[in-house]
């Protein structure tokens, strides 16, 4: 898969293509249905398939300070898209100038003049152009004018499990939802990683660099890898989780089981919110390495214990449950 930043990398011999457009944060099950359809159409027509996305998130440019929690880094997004058979991952730098481009000019300048689109595949709720005034109907009319086809896909709905059943479903523990990045962020913010996984089609992942901590875990017999995370990373609610821990710096990093604490460590009157991973059965501190945490299950809330001995006893249980849950995922 080719990766472009901007349209300057577009080759001079570029012909027609099939394009799907969106932020695609999370590349969740709804996104994948859309991208899979674009790939299918491209293969049927003997054309390349292009995913057109934006960086930074448009919300941060239009309304500074409103950047949503990020489900996937740009690098991870490209990896997930490549797995679907896309030919080109094109990132448009999202600027104020681009945000003010009228919908018809966006189509003419970017889709027609540069990408030479044959077909555009978007979700039925797709909006574009200045003020998000463009919609699928306008895109179809512009396609008739400029000679391309627009296909709009229905949003994907499904019943998903809930870690904490609420009033959403009066007759059961599941909820019927429409897959969206907003919905998944709300699940993660609530610590409901099971519902997030059902919508994503895989465990939610955060990536970071392992940095030095205060060494307290080592004193307790549970040395942890402390992660420094990207600014907008979508971090689950405070609690303890069973995770897969994967070193990304290594050429072939194997996933390892890890019990992960998210929070400020109230037993020791902590103030700073941290993400700390105890990696099972490995004698390595991973300092300086780029690693990924895939959240498999929520084990419990963050708790304040009356003594270190009580905390260690609970950690023993967390580790055993992690061993059982994560091994069952492999």
C-alpha positions as CSV (number, residue, x, y, z in Angstrom):
1,X,0.0,0.0,0.0
2,X,1.2,3.5,-0.9
3,X,1.0,6.2,1.8
4,X,0.7,9.8,0.7
5,X,0.7,12.9,2.8
6,X,-1.1,15.5,0.6
7,X,-1.7,15.2,-3.1
8,X,1.8,16.3,-4.2
9,X,2.9,12.6,-4.2
10,X,0.2,11.7,-6.7
11,X,2.0,10.3,-9.8
12,X,1.7,12.1,-13.1
13,X,0.4,9.0,-14.8
14,X,-2.5,8.7,-12.2
15,X,-5.7,7.5,-13.8
16,X,-9.1,7.0,-12.3
17,X,-9.8,5.4,-8.9
18,X,-12.4,4.5,-6.3
19,X,-12.3,6.7,-3.2
20,X,-13.8,6.5,0.2
21,X,-13.5,9.5,2.5
22,X,-13.6,10.0,6.3
23,X,-11.6,10.5,9.5
24,X,-11.9,6.7,10.1
25,X,-10.8,7.0,13.8
26,X,-10.7,3.5,15.2
27,X,-11.3,1.8,11.8
28,X,-14.3,0.2,13.5
29,X,-16.7,-2.4,12.0
30,X,-18.8,0.3,10.3
31,X,-15.7,1.9,8.7
32,X,-14.5,-1.5,7.6
33,X,-17.8,-2.3,5.9
34,X,-17.4,1.0,3.9
35,X,-13.8,0.4,3.0
36,X,-14.5,-3.2,2.0
37,X,-17.2,-2.0,-0.4
38,X,-14.8,0.5,-1.9
39,X,-12.1,-2.2,-2.3
40,X,-14.7,-4.5,-3.9
41,X,-15.8,-1.9,-6.4
42,X,-12.2,-1.0,-7.2
43,X,-11.3,-4.7,-7.9
44,X,-14.4,-5.1,-10.1
45,X,-13.4,-2.1,-12.2
46,X,-9.7,-2.8,-12.3
47,X,-9.0,0.5,-10.5
48,X,-6.9,1.4,-7.4
49,X,-8.8,2.0,-4.1
50,X,-7.9,5.2,-2.2
51,X,-8.7,5.9,1.4
52,X,-8.8,9.7,1.8
53,X,-8.5,10.9,5.4
54,X,-7.4,14.0,7.4
55,X,-4.8,15.0,9.9
56,X,-5.1,16.6,12.4
57,X,-8.7,15.8,13.4
58,X,-11.0,18.4,11.7
59,X,-12.6,19.3,15.0
60,X,-9.4,20.6,16.4
61,X,-8.9,23.0,13.5
62,X,-12.5,24.2,13.4
63,X,-12.9,24.4,17.2
64,X,-9.5,24.5,18.8
65,X,-9.5,22.6,22.1
66,X,-12.2,20.2,21.0
67,X,-10.0,17.4,19.7
68,X,-11.8,14.1,20.6
69,X,-10.0,11.3,22.3
70,X,-8.0,9.4,19.6
71,X,-8.9,5.7,19.1
72,X,-6.0,5.1,16.6
73,X,-2.8,6.8,15.8
74,X,-2.3,7.7,12.2
75,X,0.3,5.0,11.9
76,X,-2.1,2.4,13.3
77,X,-4.9,3.6,11.1
78,X,-2.7,3.0,8.1
79,X,-1.9,-0.5,9.2
80,X,-5.5,-1.4,9.7
81,X,-6.5,0.1,6.4
82,X,-3.7,-1.8,4.6
83,X,-5.1,-5.1,6.0
84,X,-8.3,-4.5,4.1
85,X,-6.6,-4.4,0.7
86,X,-6.5,-0.6,0.1
87,X,-4.0,0.5,-2.5
88,X,-3.4,4.1,-1.3
89,X,-3.7,5.7,2.1
90,X,-3.9,9.5,1.4
91,X,-3.7,11.9,4.4
92,X,-4.8,15.5,3.6
93,X,-3.4,18.0,6.1
94,X,-6.5,19.6,7.5
95,X,-6.1,23.4,7.7
96,X,-8.3,26.4,8.1
97,X,-8.1,26.9,4.4
98,X,-9.4,23.4,3.7
99,X,-12.1,23.8,6.3
100,X,-13.4,26.9,4.4
101,X,-13.4,25.3,1.0
102,X,-17.0,25.1,-0.3
103,X,-18.4,21.7,-0.9
104,X,-18.5,22.0,-4.7
105,X,-14.9,23.2,-4.8
106,X,-13.8,20.4,-2.6
107,X,-15.2,17.9,-5.0
108,X,-13.9,19.7,-8.1
109,X,-10.4,20.4,-6.9
110,X,-9.6,17.3,-4.8
111,X,-11.8,14.5,-6.1
112,X,-12.0,15.4,-9.8
113,X,-8.9,17.5,-10.7
114,X,-6.5,15.6,-8.6
115,X,-7.8,12.1,-7.9
116,X,-9.8,11.6,-11.1
117,X,-12.5,9.7,-9.2
118,X,-14.6,7.1,-10.9
119,X,-16.6,6.2,-7.8
120,X,-16.9,7.7,-4.3
121,X,-18.1,5.5,-1.5
122,X,-19.3,7.2,1.7
123,X,-21.6,6.6,4.6
124,X,-25.2,7.7,4.4
125,X,-24.6,10.5,7.0
126,X,-21.5,11.8,5.2
127,X,-21.0,15.6,5.2
128,X,-18.2,17.7,3.7
129,X,-17.2,21.2,2.7
130,X,-17.3,24.5,4.6
131,X,-19.7,24.3,7.5
132,X,-20.3,20.6,6.6
133,X,-23.0,21.9,4.2
134,X,-22.3,19.2,1.6
135,X,-24.1,15.8,2.0
136,X,-24.7,12.6,-0.1
137,X,-27.4,14.2,-2.2
138,X,-25.1,17.1,-3.2
139,X,-22.3,14.6,-3.9
140,X,-24.5,12.6,-6.2
141,X,-25.6,15.7,-8.1
142,X,-21.9,16.8,-8.4
143,X,-21.1,13.3,-9.6
144,X,-23.6,13.7,-12.4
145,X,-22.0,17.0,-13.4
146,X,-18.4,15.8,-13.3
147,X,-18.8,12.2,-14.4
148,X,-18.4,10.0,-11.3
149,X,-20.7,7.7,-9.3
150,X,-21.6,8.1,-5.7
151,X,-22.5,5.1,-3.6
152,X,-23.8,5.7,0.0
153,X,-23.7,2.8,2.4
154,X,-26.1,2.3,5.3
155,X,-24.7,2.6,8.8
156,X,-23.9,-0.7,10.5
157,X,-25.9,-1.6,13.5
158,X,-25.6,-4.6,15.9
159,X,-26.3,-5.9,19.4
160,X,-23.2,-5.6,21.6
161,X,-22.4,-6.9,25.1
162,X,-22.2,-4.5,28.0
163,X,-19.8,-4.8,30.9
164,X,-22.2,-2.8,33.1
165,X,-25.8,-3.4,32.0
166,X,-27.9,-0.3,32.1
167,X,-31.3,0.8,31.1
168,X,-30.5,0.7,27.3
169,X,-32.2,-2.7,26.9
170,X,-35.1,-3.4,29.2
171,X,-35.2,-7.1,28.4
172,X,-31.5,-8.0,28.4
173,X,-27.9,-7.1,29.0
174,X,-27.1,-6.2,25.4
175,X,-27.7,-3.0,23.5
176,X,-28.5,-2.4,19.8
177,X,-26.2,0.4,18.6
178,X,-24.9,2.1,15.5
179,X,-21.2,1.8,15.2
180,X,-19.5,5.1,15.5
181,X,-16.2,6.6,16.8
182,X,-18.3,8.7,19.3
183,X,-20.0,5.6,20.7
184,X,-16.7,3.7,21.1
185,X,-15.1,6.7,22.8
186,X,-18.0,6.7,25.3
187,X,-17.5,3.0,26.0
188,X,-13.8,3.5,26.6
189,X,-14.4,6.6,28.8
190,X,-16.7,4.4,30.9
191,X,-14.2,1.5,31.0
192,X,-16.5,-0.8,29.1
193,X,-13.8,-2.3,27.0
194,X,-16.0,-5.3,26.1
195,X,-18.5,-3.1,24.3
196,X,-15.7,-1.1,22.7
197,X,-14.2,-4.4,21.4
198,X,-17.5,-5.5,20.0
199,X,-17.8,-2.3,18.0
200,X,-14.2,-2.2,16.9
201,X,-14.0,-5.9,16.0
202,X,-10.8,-6.1,18.1
203,X,-9.6,-4.9,21.5
204,X,-9.0,-1.2,21.9
205,X,-5.3,-0.3,21.7
206,X,-3.2,2.5,23.2
207,X,0.4,2.9,22.3
208,X,3.2,4.7,24.2
209,X,6.8,4.8,25.3
210,X,7.9,3.1,28.5
211,X,9.3,5.6,31.0
212,X,10.8,5.4,34.5
213,X,8.3,5.3,37.3
214,X,8.8,5.6,41.1
215,X,9.8,2.0,41.6
216,X,7.0,1.1,44.0
217,X,5.8,-1.8,42.0
218,X,9.2,-3.4,42.1
219,X,9.2,-3.1,45.9
220,X,5.8,-4.9,46.0
221,X,7.0,-7.7,43.8
222,X,5.1,-6.4,40.8
223,X,7.4,-4.2,38.7
224,X,5.5,-2.2,36.1
225,X,6.2,-0.6,32.8
226,X,4.9,3.0,33.0
227,X,3.6,4.3,29.7
228,X,3.9,7.9,28.4
229,X,1.0,8.2,26.0
230,X,0.2,10.5,23.1
231,X,-1.6,13.7,24.0
232,X,-5.1,12.7,22.8
233,X,-5.0,9.0,23.4
234,X,-8.3,7.4,24.4
235,X,-7.5,6.0,27.8
236,X,-10.1,3.8,29.6
237,X,-11.6,4.8,32.9
238,X,-9.7,4.3,36.0
239,X,-9.5,0.6,37.0
240,X,-7.5,-2.6,36.5
241,X,-7.6,-4.4,33.1
242,X,-6.4,-7.6,31.5
243,X,-4.4,-6.6,28.4
244,X,-2.1,-7.9,25.7
245,X,1.3,-6.1,25.8
246,X,3.2,-5.9,22.6
247,X,6.7,-4.4,22.1
248,X,6.5,-2.5,18.8
249,X,10.2,-1.5,18.8
250,X,11.2,-5.1,18.2
251,X,11.1,-6.5,14.7
252,X,8.7,-9.3,15.7
253,X,7.4,-8.3,19.1
254,X,5.2,-11.1,20.5
255,X,2.1,-10.2,22.5
256,X,2.4,-10.8,26.3
257,X,-0.2,-11.0,29.0
258,X,-0.2,-7.9,31.3
259,X,-2.3,-6.7,34.2
260,X,-2.7,-2.9,33.7
261,X,-3.6,-0.3,36.3
262,X,-5.1,3.0,35.0
263,X,-5.4,5.7,37.6
264,X,-3.6,7.7,40.3
265,X,-2.9,4.8,42.8
266,X,-5.1,5.9,45.7
267,X,-3.5,3.4,48.2
268,X,-0.3,5.6,48.1
269,X,-2.2,8.9,47.7
270,X,-1.1,9.3,44.1
271,X,-2.1,12.5,42.3
272,X,-0.9,11.8,38.7
273,X,-3.0,9.6,36.5
274,X,-0.8,6.8,35.1
275,X,-1.0,3.7,32.9
276,X,1.2,1.0,34.4
277,X,1.5,-2.5,33.0
278,X,2.8,-5.5,35.0
279,X,3.9,-8.0,32.2
280,X,3.5,-11.6,33.3
281,X,6.4,-14.0,33.3
282,X,8.9,-11.6,31.8
283,X,12.0,-10.2,33.6
284,X,12.5,-7.0,31.5
285,X,11.7,-3.3,32.2
286,X,11.1,-2.4,28.5
287,X,12.4,1.1,29.3
288,X,12.5,3.4,26.2
289,X,10.5,0.9,24.1
290,X,7.5,1.8,22.0
291,X,4.7,-0.7,23.1
292,X,1.0,-1.3,22.6
293,X,-1.6,-2.3,25.1
294,X,-4.7,-4.1,23.8
295,X,-7.5,-4.0,26.5
296,X,-9.1,-7.4,26.7
297,X,-11.2,-7.1,29.8
298,X,-11.9,-4.9,32.8
299,X,-11.1,-6.7,36.1
300,X,-12.2,-4.1,38.7
301,X,-12.5,-0.5,39.8
302,X,-9.5,1.3,41.2
303,X,-9.5,0.8,44.9
304,X,-7.8,2.3,48.0
305,X,-6.4,-0.5,50.3
306,X,-5.6,-0.2,53.9
307,X,-2.2,-1.8,53.6
308,X,0.4,-2.8,51.1
309,X,-0.2,-6.5,52.0
310,X,-3.9,-6.1,51.2
311,X,-3.0,-4.5,47.8
312,X,-0.6,-7.3,47.0
313,X,-3.2,-9.9,47.8
314,X,-5.6,-8.2,45.3
315,X,-2.9,-7.9,42.7
316,X,-2.2,-11.6,43.0
317,X,-5.9,-12.2,42.0
318,X,-5.6,-9.6,39.2
319,X,-2.6,-11.4,37.7
320,X,-4.3,-14.8,37.9
321,X,-7.5,-13.5,36.2
322,X,-5.3,-11.8,33.6
323,X,-3.5,-15.1,32.9
324,X,-6.8,-16.9,32.3
325,X,-8.5,-14.1,30.3
326,X,-5.6,-13.2,28.0
327,X,-4.6,-16.8,27.3
328,X,-8.1,-17.5,26.2
329,X,-7.8,-14.7,23.6
330,X,-4.8,-16.3,21.9
